[in-house]
Amino acid sequence: MAASKTAAWKNPSYLQSSFGIFMFFCSWGVWWSFFRIWLESLGLSGTEIGTIYSINSAATMVIMFAYGAIQDQLGIKRNLVIVISVIAALVGPFVQFIYHPMLAAGGSIRWAGALLGSIVLSAGFMAACSLLEAVTERYSRKFNFEYGQSRAWGSFGYAIVALCAGFMFNVNPMINFWVGSACGLVMLCIYLLWIPTEQKAELKKAADPKAEKSGPTFKEMVGVLGMPTLWVLIVFMLFTNTFYVVFDQQMFPVYYAGLFPTAEIGNATYGTLNGFQVFLESAMMGVVPIIMKKIGVRNSLLLGATVMFLRIGLCGVFHDPITVSIVKLFHSIEVPLFCLPAFRYFTLHFDTKLSATLYMVGFQIASQVGQIIFSTPLGAFHDYMKGLLPDNDMGSRVTFWLISAIVLAALIYGFFIIKKDDQEVGGDPFYTDKQLRQMEAAKA
């Protein structure tokens, strides 16, 4: 292991993990940030788009659980990461020649295409995102670097492509998917060819037939579904992190673009705003670990839900581009406050060898279940309210207030049920700066 986490740029595993996750988010973000607008351009209604998001979430949920179980068995091996890199490299031709024609055809062919697309896009991106985060987090513990610093490079990559995505989309939406393929190809090269020396040594140890098996058994992985403490957190995530996709991908882009004189101006401005927001998110990935050290893991999760409640609700309160843009930037605080504390919550309260499975089930799959539950009805409610209250886009704003109210209810629930950092510690303990000072003083 590296001697110190402070020497990040001298840590080959940090560099390799950071560049790998950077290229993955470039490959995904360049088309995902405009996926909702692209679907609408094909003539799909809000209800149909909500159904597609629900289908995607169902596929993501199944694939994600399989990814978590497989990766916990693989440990630090990259076999699965290489598979998703291949899929990412093929997203351009898949969308150009298969997915787009099937969705545009309508009827049963459209829904067959939606089903096929849910498998491919989930396997290569939606479910793959969680897998890559879990692998990077595992590498950070194994090779001694800060996970938040490495994950920040993913946000940085997303930000870079988001700045350009709106302009490319206005020229031809297919450009975005082909750029995603190019980034996926670079990602494939990184994970296939770049293997630092310390990783080679660990992989050699793991390949030794006499080596002690550190991975969980299949019974242990399935057993996570029987943990009451996990289900308590799943309910919290179900009614909070769910809306990252339902609100931010399914509803907000079209609403925001509608604040401008033309759709083209709105798309370009949204791409620029989204890029700037994710740049801030990247910076916050480095700040949130400091916040966690000040207020703890539990309080950081609750703070993330508070920011989400305010952000979504205020998007309904205001209806001018400048103020809504400012509110949108709250997202840069919210994402790290969900992502990093969630990982630390699992490694704090549960067995660390199950970290990938727990993260997939407790954080990501819970969100996908929520998307399946909420995407179609909220999409239909959104369409209904827009027709009922067309003036000043009140239909969208009422929908935002409803979502914000759901998040508030989840926040109140979380305040009472999420375990404190010193309760039922089953993994690596976590101490705030204040607690560490107190421990040092006690020793003296």
WOMOPE-V931901 format. One record per backbone hydrogen bond with DSSP energy under -0.5 kcal/mol. NH is the residue of the N-H (numbers start at 1). CO is the residue of the C=O. Records with the same first field share a line. If there is no record, write none. Layout:
NH->CO, CO
//
This chain:
2->143
7->4
8->6
10->7
11->8
12->10
15->11
16->12
17->13
18->14
19->15
20->16
21->17
22->18
23->19
24->20
25->21
26->22
27->23
28->24
29->25
30->26
31->28
32->28
33->29
34->31
35->32
38->34
39->35
40->36
41->37
42->38, 39
43->40
44->39
49->45
50->46
51->47
52->48
53->49
54->50
55->51
56->52
57->53
58->54
59->55
60->56
61->57
62->58
63->59
64->60
65->61
66->62
67->63
68->64
69->65
70->66
71->67
72->68
73->69
74->70
75->71
76->74
77->74
82->78
83->79
84->80
85->81
86->82
87->83
88->84
89->85
90->86, 87
91->88
94->90
95->91
96->92
97->93
98->94
99->94
100->95
102->98
103->99
104->100
105->101
106->102, 103
109->106
110->106
111->107
112->108
113->109
114->110
115->111
116->112
117->113
118->114
119->115
120->116
121->117
122->118
123->119
124->120
125->121
126->121
127->122
128->122
129->125
130->126
131->127
132->128
133->129
134->130
135->131
136->132
137->133
138->134
139->135
140->136
141->137
142->138
143->139
145->140
147->145
150->146
151->147
152->148
153->149, 150
154->150, 151
155->151
156->152
157->153
158->154
159->155
160->156
161->157
162->158
163->159
164->160, 161
165->161
166->162
168->164
169->165
170->166
171->167
172->168
175->172
176->172, 173
177->173
178->174
179->175
180->176
181->177
182->178
183->179
184->180
185->181
186->182
187->183
188->184
189->185
190->186
191->187
192->188
193->189
194->189, 190
195->193
199->196
200->196
201->197
202->198
203->199
204->200
205->201
206->202
207->203
208->204, 205
211->208
214->212
221->217
222->218
223->219
224->220, 221
225->222
226->223
227->224
228->226
230->227
231->227
232->228
233->229
234->230
235->231
236->232
237->233
238->234
239->235
240->237
242->237
243->240
244->241
245->242
246->242
247->243
248->243
249->245
250->245
251->247
252->247
255->251
256->252
257->253
258->254
259->256
260->257
266->262
267->263
268->264
269->265
270->266
271->267
272->268
273->269
274->270
275->271
276->272
277->273
278->274
279->275
280->276
281->277
282->278
283->279
284->280
285->281
286->282, 283
287->283
288->284
289->285
290->287
291->287
292->288
293->289
294->290, 291
295->291
296->292
300->296
301->297
302->298
303->299
304->300
305->301
306->302
307->303
308->304
309->305
310->306
311->307
312->308
313->309
314->310
315->311
316->312, 313
317->313
318->314
324->320
325->321
326->322
327->323
328->324
329->325
330->327
331->328
332->329
333->330
334->330
335->331
337->333
338->334, 335
339->335
340->336
341->336
342->338
343->339
344->340
345->341
346->342
347->343
348->344
349->345
350->346
354->351
355->352
358->354
359->355
360->356
361->357
362->358
363->359
364->359
365->360
366->361
367->363
368->364
369->365
370->366
371->367
372->368
373->369
374->370
375->371
378->374
379->375
380->376
381->377
382->378
383->379
384->380
385->381
386->382
387->383
388->384
389->385
393->390
394->391
395->389
397->393
398->394
399->395
400->396
401->397
402->398
403->399
404->400
405->401
406->402
407->403
408->404
409->405
410->406
411->407
412->408
413->409
414->410
415->411
416->412, 413
417->413
418->414
423->420
426->348, 424
427->348
428->347
429->427
433->293
436->432
437->433
438->434
439->435
440->436
441->437
442->438
443->439
444->440
//
